[in-house]
Amino acid sequence: MTQTADPVAQQKTALAPVILLHPDDNILVCVKQIHSGDALSIDGEIITSQIDIAVGHKIARAALSAGDKVYRYGAPIGSMTEAVAKGEHVHMHNMKSDYIPSHTRSRQNKDRSES
């Protein structure tokens, strides 16, 4: 059996590493571990991941600016705290919840463990 070195052809035969949950979402959710150097197809454009990204984390479907709302399942889940390019990791280090103040990387309550 011949194997191809074409990352797009390989993605078509394998489970895509990211999924779009709703057409209005501006993020994609990782359903497989993404490794630095992996080729990702985002809306028909091939983007190379610069870092490892864990399952369940998000990547930008398009460039996002600080203050932009982040949409998942077609609903806003938070806002960007810094800009990211298409295909970059979106998580608690560069976005914040607009609804749950404790859902950030910073410690909210000195008596509560938030490791």
N, C-alpha and C positions, 0 to 999 in steps of 0.2 A: 504494500500500500504506500502510495506517495503522499508525503506531507508537504503542505505549502508554507512558505515563509510569509505569505501575505496576511497581515493582521486583520484586515477587513474580512477576508474569506474565512479565517479562523473564527471570527466573531459570529459569522452567519451560521456556522455549524455548532457553536457552543452557546451556552447560556450567556446572554449579555450580562456584564457586570453591574449595570445600572438599569433602573426602570423609571418610567414616567408614570406617576400615580394619577395625574389629572392633566388635561390639555392646557389648563391655565397656570400650572406650576412653573416656577422659574428655577427649580432645583430638580435634580434626579437623585434617587436613593440607591445606594450601593447594596446589591444583593449578593455580591461576591467580593472577597478581598481584592483591592486594587493595589498593584505594586508600582513603584516608580518605574517609568519606562513603558508601562502598558498603554496600548493604543485604545482610545475610547471613541466610539461614534456618537456624536451629539448632534441631533437634527441633521444628519448627513455629512457633518464635518468631522474629520479625524483629529482628535486632540491627544497629545501624549501626556500622561500623568507625570508630574514632577515629584510626587511623594507617594508613600503608601497611605491608603485610606481604608479604614475598617468597614466591615459590613454594618449597615444601618446608618452610616454617616451620609452626608449629602454632598453633592457637587453642583456647582453653578451651571445651569442650562444656558445662560447668557452672562455677559459681563454684568456685575452688580456693583452699585456705588454705596458708600456709607449712607445710611438712612433709608435705603430701599427696603420695602416690605418683602419678606420671604414667604412664598406661597407653597403649601403642601396640601394635597387633596383639594386644591382650588380655594383654600382658605388661608388667610394670613396667619403665620405662626410666630412671627417676630420681625426684627429689623436688622439689617447689616450694620455692624459697627465700624467696618472698614471695607474698602473696595476689593473685589476679586475679579479675576478674568474668567472667561468661559472655561469650564472644566476644572476649576480650582475647588479645593475642599471648603465646604461651608459647615461650620459647627460652632460650638460655644466660644471658641477663641476669636471669631470674627462676626458673630451675630448674637443678638439677645432676644429673649422673650419679651413681648410687649404686654404680657398678661400675668406672668408668674415672676415676681421679683427675685426669688431665690434660684431661678434657673439661669445662673450665670457662673462664670469661673471665679468671681470674687466672693469672698466670705461675707454673708449677709448678717449672720448672728454669731457673736463670739462664743455662745454656749452650744452651738450646733456644729456637728462634724460635717464638713462638706468636702471631703477628700476626693 
